[in-house]
Amino acid sequence: MSGNILGKRFVVVSFGESHGKCVGAVIDGCPAGLPFNEQDVQRHLDLRKPGTSEYYTPRLEPDRAEILSGVFNGYTTGAPIAIIVRNKDVDSGHYLEYYHRPRPGHADYVARAKYGGFNDWRGGGRFSGRVTISHVIAGSLAIKLLKHVLGIKVYAYTKSIGDIAVNEVTHKGLEERYSNPVRCPDPVIAKKMEEFLRGLIMRGDSIGGVVEAVAFNVPIGIGEPIFDGLEQDISKALFSIPGVKGVEFGAGFTSSRMRGSEFNDKPIIRGGAIKFESNNSGGIVGGVSNGMPIVVRVAFRPPSSIRIPQRTIDLETFEEVEVRVKGRHDPCIAPRAVPIVESTLAIVLADHAIRYGLIPPVLGKEHGKP
């Protein structure tokens, strides 16, 4: 079965390559009656597009969304929604070298081996970070659906770049996370991150980082154990983002050093409702949401494309050679991945909310439709 399909009720089909004609997504299962237009998509695409900061690849793509089907008179129709973004600023010239001399850390060699050399290798092809446009396209729909029907809000932000990290985050900080180019909710830490990245760019190197995402107002009961539990599906979806090497929820790996008396989230009564005294589980227990905010962190490896010369193999001569990676690349994945992580988390939550019966197939007046 194809690996380009995500979800069971809110289904996303991703397509396109980095230097092909376009990148896009088909979303099937979105209810009819959701107010939606190209501006809704564009707001999110503008947050991930290249060339908007000195810390992002300077590839100058307008990334204009085109809705081809599934929306009529400003509302979703219940039919499959097809949305594309055309590739404009394409420079494929130097990628032929990497077809013969695969770049360390990239999928150049495994892609060639898996597809017998028939894969589109330009710009990394299907393995490029550009394919995350599909995530953001579908995520823009999921984010609006979750907020419109259930009041669920999804935020992501850059938690760390290298050893520079944010510890405390306020709600105001989350709302203002896009006010700086590194997407950090703490302006003091953001300046330190920017200074560090500038030095890294001068040296031609790259660095890893962590993006944290939080979803508020998620109802109790979302998730389908055992194999389709909420943690399981969120993890799988997040690992579809190029560069992800780790996912953890709540206390995550720190919980391996905690005692049960420290880790357990004790139920309490607040305002006549059952809450939890802590959120070490990250809002999910047994693969099912428990009503607390869902907290997930995503670890990104350093971008593989660096200006420092590296060793590789010439697949034609079968000799070890040196390769210098040309092109336009990010020094750190995390900042530009923030809207992608938000979108991906929202896609899974929307799919599970529909599966659990919390979102109907047709949205009526109670959901704001005139």
C-alpha positions, 0 to 999 in steps of 0.5 A, spaced: 500 500 500 502 507 498 506 510 503 503 517 501 496 516 505 495 519 512 488 518 516 482 514 516 476 518 516 480 525 515 484 522 509 490 526 506 493 524 500 500 527 499 503 528 492 509 532 488 516 533 488 521 538 490 522 541 482 516 538 479 510 542 476 507 542 483 506 540 490 499 538 493 494 534 497 487 531 496 483 531 503 477 527 503 472 526 509 472 533 511 465 535 513 460 539 508 459 546 511 466 549 513 467 556 511 474 555 507 477 559 502 484 560 499 486 565 504 485 560 509 491 556 506 495 561 504 496 564 512 499 557 513 503 557 507 506 563 508 509 561 515 513 555 512 515 558 505 522 559 504 526 566 503 522 569 508 528 570 513 536 570 513 535 563 517 531 559 511 533 557 505 533 563 500 529 559 494 524 565 492 517 561 492 511 565 492 507 558 494 500 560 492 495 556 494 490 554 488 484 550 490 481 545 485 475 542 488 471 541 494 470 548 495 464 552 493 461 559 495 466 559 500 464 553 504 467 545 503 462 541 499 463 534 502 467 532 496 475 531 496 478 537 496 484 538 492 489 544 493 496 545 489 502 549 490 506 550 483 514 550 484 516 557 481 524 558 483 527 551 481 534 550 480 536 543 478 543 544 475 547 542 480 543 536 483 545 531 477 552 531 481 548 528 487 545 523 483 552 520 482 555 522 488 550 522 494 550 527 499 551 524 506 545 524 510 540 525 505 536 520 501 539 520 495 542 513 495 537 509 498 532 513 493 536 511 487 537 504 490 529 503 492 526 506 485 532 503 480 534 510 478 527 512 476 526 517 482 526 524 480 532 526 484 532 534 482 532 537 489 531 531 493 525 529 489 520 526 493 524 526 499 525 534 500 522 538 505 518 541 500 513 536 500 511 538 507 507 543 503 502 537 503 502 537 511 501 545 511 495 545 506 491 539 509 493 542 516 490 549 514 483 545 513 484 541 520 486 547 524 480 551 522 475 545 522 478 543 530 477 550 532 470 551 528 467 545 531 470 543 537 474 550 540 481 546 539 487 550 538 494 548 536 500 551 537 507 549 536 514 553 537 521 552 537 523 550 544 531 549 543 536 550 537 542 546 539 543 547 547 539 554 547 532 552 550 526 555 552 524 553 559 517 557 561 512 559 556 506 563 557 500 563 553 502 570 551 508 567 548 505 562 544 500 567 541 506 571 539 511 565 537 511 568 530 513 575 532 521 573 530 524 569 525 526 563 530 519 562 532 521 562 539 516 565 544 521 568 549 524 574 545 530 574 550 532 566 548 530 568 541 535 573 540 540 568 543 538 563 538 539 568 532 546 570 534 548 562 534 545 561 527 548 567 524 555 564 527 553 557 524 551 560 517 558 563 517 562 557 518 557 553 513 555 548 518 548 546 521 545 544 528 539 540 530 533 543 534 526 541 538 519 543 536 514 543 542 507 543 540 501 544 545 493 542 543 488 545 548 481 544 549 482 536 546 476 532 549 476 526 553 476 520 549 480 521 542 484 515 540 483 508 538 487 503 542 491 499 541 494 500 534 491 507 532 492 510 539 493 517 539 500 517 541 501 512 536 498 516 530 501 522 532 508 519 532 507 516 525 505 522 522 510 527 525 515 522 523 513 523 516 516 530 516 523 530 513 529 531 519 525 528 525 529 523 529 525 523 535 518 524 538 516 524 546 510 526 550 509 530 556 515 528 561 517 523 555 524 520 556 525 524 563 520 519 565 525 514 565 528 517 571 522 519 575 519 515 580 511 513 580 510 517 585 513 523 581 510 521 574 503 519 576 498 525 574 493 525 580 486 526 578 483 532 582 476 536 582 476 543 580 470 547 578 466 541 579 470 537 573 475 532 574 482 535 572 489 532 573 494 535 578 500 535 573 500 533 566 506 528 565 503 524 560 502 529 555 494 529 555 494 522 553 493 515 557 493 509 554 493 512 547 486 516 549 486 523 550 484 525 558 482 532 557 489 535 559 493 539 554 496 534 549 504 536 549 509 533 544 516 535 542 519 533 536 527 532 535 530 535 528 537 532 526 541 538 523 540 539 516 545 535 512 546 540 506 552 544 509 558 547 505 563 543 509 566 538 504 564 531 506 566 524 504 562 520 499 562 515 494 562 516 486 557 510 484 559 510 477 567 509 479 565 506 485 571 510 489 571 515 495 571 522 493 569 529 496 563 532 495 561 540 496 554 541 497 551 547 493 544 550 493 540 554 498 539 550 505 536 552 512 542 552 518 536 549 522 530 545 521 526 547 527 524 554 526 521 553 519 518 546 521 513 550 527 507 551 522 508 544 519 508 540 526 502 544 528 499 542 521 501 535 522 498 534 529 492 538 527 491 533 521 491 527 526 486 530 531 481 532 526 481 525 523 480 522 530 475 527 532 471 525 526 472 517 528 470 518 535 463 522 532 465 529 535 465 532 528 458 531 524 459 530 516 455 536 515 456 542 519 449 546 521 447 553 524 450 551 530 457 551 527 456 558 524 453 556 517 448 561 515 
